[in-house]
């Protein structure tokens, strides 16, 4: 039975750590947008899910129906969060386990 080359394993782990840090930095600058109500409410966040902007069109403002606006904001935020998760999974998967990635052993990929 062949023993794994610990030096090579250590180098792979270091490379993986560097790639993860790089991805985290890329996610900080990525812009992700979520919207609801046909664009009546739009939110913008970075890939780290820090919200940086919200826009509400005047037609979404109805003093008689604040509940609808609240729902639209929630839907837009949830859409942006989902897009952030998908972006992070895509970047991590391609780097750490996908074709041309670091080739992690089965069960350790993303």
PALOKOL-803910 format. One record per residue (C-alpha): residue number from 1; x, y, z; residue in three letters. Coordinates in steps of 0.02 Angstrom, whole numbers, always signed. Each point is the difference from the previous one (the first is absolute). Layout:
N
KOLFI i c1 c2 c3 aa
KOLFI NUM X Y Z Ala
...
REM end
This chain:
110
KOLFI i c1 c2 c3 aa
KOLFI 1 +0 +0 +0 Unk
KOLFI 2 +71 +169 -49 Unk
KOLFI 3 +15 +134 +133 Unk
KOLFI 4 -55 +174 -52 Unk
KOLFI 5 +143 +123 -26 Unk
KOLFI 6 -22 +115 +150 Unk
KOLFI 7 +103 +138 -79 Unk
KOLFI 8 -109 -1 -154 Unk
KOLFI 9 -157 -5 +107 Unk
KOLFI 10 +63 +149 +101 Unk
KOLFI 11 +37 +97 -160 Unk
KOLFI 12 -174 -38 -65 Unk
KOLFI 13 -77 +61 +163 Unk
KOLFI 14 +101 +161 -7 Unk
KOLFI 15 -54 +28 -180 Unk
KOLFI 16 -180 -31 +48 Unk
KOLFI 17 +12 +125 +144 Unk
KOLFI 18 +71 +132 -118 Unk
KOLFI 19 -139 -32 -126 Unk
KOLFI 20 -135 +13 +135 Unk
KOLFI 21 +72 +167 +58 Unk
KOLFI 22 +2 +61 -180 Unk
KOLFI 23 -181 -51 -24 Unk
KOLFI 24 -52 +87 +161 Unk
KOLFI 25 +82 +160 -63 Unk
KOLFI 26 -87 -16 -168 Unk
KOLFI 27 -167 -25 +87 Unk
KOLFI 28 +26 +161 +100 Unk
KOLFI 29 +4 +99 -163 Unk
KOLFI 30 -134 -97 -95 Unk
KOLFI 31 -166 +90 -20 Unk
KOLFI 32 -159 -102 +12 Unk
KOLFI 33 -173 +69 -29 Unk
KOLFI 34 -169 -62 +57 Unk
KOLFI 35 -166 +73 -53 Unk
KOLFI 36 -185 -26 +25 Unk
KOLFI 37 -162 +68 -68 Unk
KOLFI 38 +66 +16 -177 Unk
KOLFI 39 +142 +111 +61 Unk
KOLFI 40 -106 +103 +119 Unk
KOLFI 41 +125 -45 +137 Unk
KOLFI 42 +183 -34 -36 Unk
KOLFI 43 +138 -39 +125 Unk
KOLFI 44 +186 -13 -32 Unk
KOLFI 45 +126 -93 +106 Unk
KOLFI 46 +175 -65 -18 Unk
KOLFI 47 +45 -182 -4 Unk
KOLFI 48 +26 +3 +188 Unk
KOLFI 49 -185 +44 +18 Unk
KOLFI 50 +31 +178 +59 Unk
KOLFI 51 -141 +104 -70 Unk
KOLFI 52 +59 +160 -80 Unk
KOLFI 53 -153 +73 -84 Unk
KOLFI 54 -188 -8 -7 Unk
KOLFI 55 -113 +84 -127 Unk
KOLFI 56 -188 +14 +13 Unk
KOLFI 57 -97 +70 -146 Unk
KOLFI 58 -133 +129 +46 Unk
KOLFI 59 -140 -112 -63 Unk
KOLFI 60 +45 -127 +136 Unk
KOLFI 61 -36 +129 +136 Unk
KOLFI 62 -179 -11 +59 Unk
KOLFI 63 -32 +67 +176 Unk
KOLFI 64 -159 -104 +4 Unk
KOLFI 65 +95 -163 -35 Unk
KOLFI 66 +169 -6 +88 Unk
KOLFI 67 -12 -189 +8 Unk
KOLFI 68 +23 -20 -187 Unk
KOLFI 69 +158 +106 +3 Unk
KOLFI 70 +66 -101 +147 Unk
KOLFI 71 -31 -160 -98 Unk
KOLFI 72 +87 +69 -154 Unk
KOLFI 73 +153 +51 +102 Unk
KOLFI 74 +8 -173 +79 Unk
KOLFI 75 -15 -86 -169 Unk
KOLFI 76 +137 +110 -75 Unk
KOLFI 77 +117 -31 +148 Unk
KOLFI 78 -31 -188 -6 Unk
KOLFI 79 +34 -3 -187 Unk
KOLFI 80 +164 +93 +24 Unk
KOLFI 81 +52 -119 +140 Unk
KOLFI 82 -38 -150 -110 Unk
KOLFI 83 +104 +74 -141 Unk
KOLFI 84 +144 +30 +123 Unk
KOLFI 85 -5 -181 +56 Unk
KOLFI 86 -4 -60 -181 Unk
KOLFI 87 +145 +113 -47 Unk
KOLFI 88 +106 -61 +147 Unk
KOLFI 89 -41 -183 -36 Unk
KOLFI 90 +42 +22 -182 Unk
KOLFI 91 +167 +84 +36 Unk
KOLFI 92 +48 -124 +136 Unk
KOLFI 93 -56 -150 -100 Unk
KOLFI 94 +99 +48 -154 Unk
KOLFI 95 +155 +37 +100 Unk
KOLFI 96 -1 -140 +127 Unk
KOLFI 97 -85 -145 -82 Unk
KOLFI 98 -55 +32 -177 Unk
KOLFI 99 +90 -36 -162 Unk
KOLFI 100 +171 +80 +9 Unk
KOLFI 101 -20 +30 +186 Unk
KOLFI 102 +107 -64 +139 Unk
KOLFI 103 -75 -174 -14 Unk
KOLFI 104 -53 -30 +179 Unk
KOLFI 105 -31 -178 +54 Unk
KOLFI 106 -180 -59 -10 Unk
KOLFI 107 -108 +72 +140 Unk
KOLFI 108 +109 +153 +24 Unk
KOLFI 109 -57 +99 -151 Unk
KOLFI 110 -132 +136 -8 Unk
REM end
